[in-house]
Amino acid sequence: MNSPGQLFESSPLLNWLPDETFFSWVSRNHRLWGHDADWRTSQLLFGSRQAGIHHDLPNGLGIFSERTANQLGTAEAIARERTLLRYYGRFLSPGDEQEAVLALSGNSVAHLKFRLGLLTSRFRAHHPLKACTACMAMDVQEHGWAYWHLQHQYPGVWWCNTHGIPLRESLLKSTGVDRFLWHLPCLDSLRELPSEISHPTEAMLTSLSSLAKTAIELVAGTRPCELEPDYLYRAYRAELTQRGWVTEGGSLRLSIIAANFLEYARQTRLIPELGAFPATIQESMAQIGRLLRPMRSGAHPLRHILIIDWLFGDADSLLRLYRALPRDLAPAADDTKSENACMNEGDKFAELSVKLIQLMKTEGKSARATAQQLGVDTATVMVWAAKCGIKVSRRPKILKEEIRALLIASLRGGMDKAEAAKTYGISIVTVTQVLRSEIGLHEAWKQCRQGHEREKARKGWRVLMAEHGNIGIKLLRSLNPAVYAWLYRNDRPWLQQNLPIRGVSNPSVGGARIDWDQRDIALSGAVEAAALAISSTNGRSAIQLWQLYQQVPELKAKLSVLDRLPLTQRVIERALNRRSAKSQADDLLT
Ligand SMILES: [Zn+2]
């Protein structure tokens, strides 16, 4: 019998791939060894059928590193660099981090999720396996394997910034009872994205991309245990103060902060992991207080990453400030009770009431001016004044003015009316009134809306042209009929200048001669059959191109070389031509 360290001496183990998870590495070995059952691989690497099976926070790393004679690194190194502890560990205290490493090295990870703050947070406690389909293709080319990237598994990361596309979630779980325990990403087992995510708006795309970048850079740019909740909180306070979102009395201006946070958060709500985010100003008000409370250890890192992305926009800006903060300060106090916090402070009132009476009653100063002089906020002065029997004329609240200013800014940026109403908790009528009452605002808003839509449509068309410029306009427009229709109606001169040029064929692909005729015959047959099948269920509505490539998946990849597949091209055109009279009207440019 071999001693554990000698087990793999004669058959070298695979090396790590860049940014690969431990689960991915085991799954690749499993594939390489060709084991018919998952437990055989587990038995070999962990000496047990059940160890190591969690794809996010695996246990059994101690036995693993012993059996592999540390060829892949020590248990500690693997825990810290190749599992989700790399992400969580940044935010843990040294004691908790060490315990987490021990749990992963040992036999049980049962209590780990609780310790990491996963079960007590509002975020999901499980980690879906995620992959970028473009990374998969690239990895196969470069390394011979599609594999799981660690950075893609971080909570909050739903976007691949290398390829500019959303990540897809695996349908398969690695629970140990599942028959696909060890597995690698493959197209068939990745969930189709909801269309709002697969075709995100410009704003949503920017948000998802930024959140992913912030999460990845924050982890990459820090050491284990470097991020202490108390000091993070101080950094947030500093930024809030700089933005003028803290009153002179030191309270948070919750209304304006909540409106701003809502604007940020609503772009990312469609991701299930972030579904607990606010959708209305009321929800935002309720959540922001909790979110900005001084955080002790145990808060889910995603909570910090969201705040950092929202307030700082990237990890670097936060880290610069964070590292410059003076250390050894007393823990921060909870002041999220905000505008009302000062009202309960009887001492402060006793100290300032004489001055208040003098300013307001004798000198006739306004509540706002008094507040400025006393270094408290206006709402507090109003309450104190009432206590002293001073009658204050109720002027429109400052917060209302702030929200109005925010609303105007949003409208200038082209925000939809219904969306603005929802965002700021007002009626559409009020939004329209504001649009009309500000000089030049309505015109600016209209132009911006039109500009947004034009940019979106042009961009959509450019993407189609770049990918499929050689398939002819008929097929091109059927790839995205809405974009074509918009441009045709609103931006026709531009569209006319950006039509595909007939007869331009694709440059030859690679050196090998491909038997195009054979492919053409096979593919056209498949498309023909699909068209028949679709029209039998479609009733009178027209066949769409996407329906064809949904039935014949390889068709999508072939669209860019369709000029080499004349039979297939003809079959598709024929199928799409069985169209309704309505769409014939848009045919003028073809
Ligand atoms: Zn990618």
Residues whose N, C-alpha, C, O or C-beta is under 5 A from the ligand:
A	BS01	ZN	C132 A134 C135 C160 T162 H163
